[in-house]
Amino acid sequence: MTDEIEQLKKQMAHLARLIEETKKRLPAHSVKPPVMADLLKYEDEYDTLAKKLADLKSR
């Protein structure tokens, strides 16, 4: 189980970097739909992994 937790943490760290990089690509005005779609996808995946991690830790 600790291997799974470590893998989830690595995936979350990678997603956190992607989220930050994507936020930097967002312009101050006229947000591009594809960039926003990427950001939402990364945030959703991050939230899913965070829930899995919390579940594993609570066991």
C-alpha positions in Angstrom: 0.0 0.0 0.0 2.9 2.4 0.7 4.0 2.0 -2.9 0.5 3.0 -4.1 0.6 6.0 -1.8 4.0 7.1 -3.1 2.8 6.6 -6.7 -0.3 8.8 -6.0 1.9 11.5 -4.5 4.2 11.5 -7.5 1.2 11.7 -9.9 -0.2 14.6 -7.8 3.1 16.4 -7.8 3.3 16.1 -11.6 -0.3 17.4 -11.9 0.4 20.3 -9.6 3.3 21.3 -11.9 1.0 21.0 -15.0 -1.7 23.1 -13.2 0.9 25.8 -12.4 2.3 25.8 -15.9 -1.2 26.0 -17.4 -2.2 28.9 -15.1 0.8 30.8 -16.4 -0.5 30.3 -20.0 -3.8 31.9 -19.1 -4.0 35.4 -20.4 -5.3 38.2 -18.3 -8.1 38.7 -20.8 -9.9 36.5 -23.3 -9.1 33.1 -21.8 -8.6 30.5 -24.5 -11.1 27.6 -24.2 -8.5 24.9 -24.9 -6.2 26.2 -22.1 -9.1 26.4 -19.7 -10.2 22.9 -20.6 -6.6 21.6 -19.9 -6.7 23.4 -16.5 -10.0 21.9 -15.5 -9.0 18.4 -16.6 -5.8 18.6 -14.6 -7.6 20.0 -11.5 -10.3 17.3 -11.8 -7.6 14.5 -12.0 -5.7 16.0 -9.1 -8.9 16.1 -7.0 -9.6 12.4 -7.9 -6.1 11.4 -6.8 -6.3 13.4 -3.6 -9.5 11.5 -2.7 -7.9 8.2 -3.4 -4.9 9.1 -1.3 -7.1 10.2 1.6 -8.9 6.9 1.3 -5.7 4.9 1.4 -4.4 6.8 4.3 -7.6 6.3 6.3 -7.3 2.5 6.1 
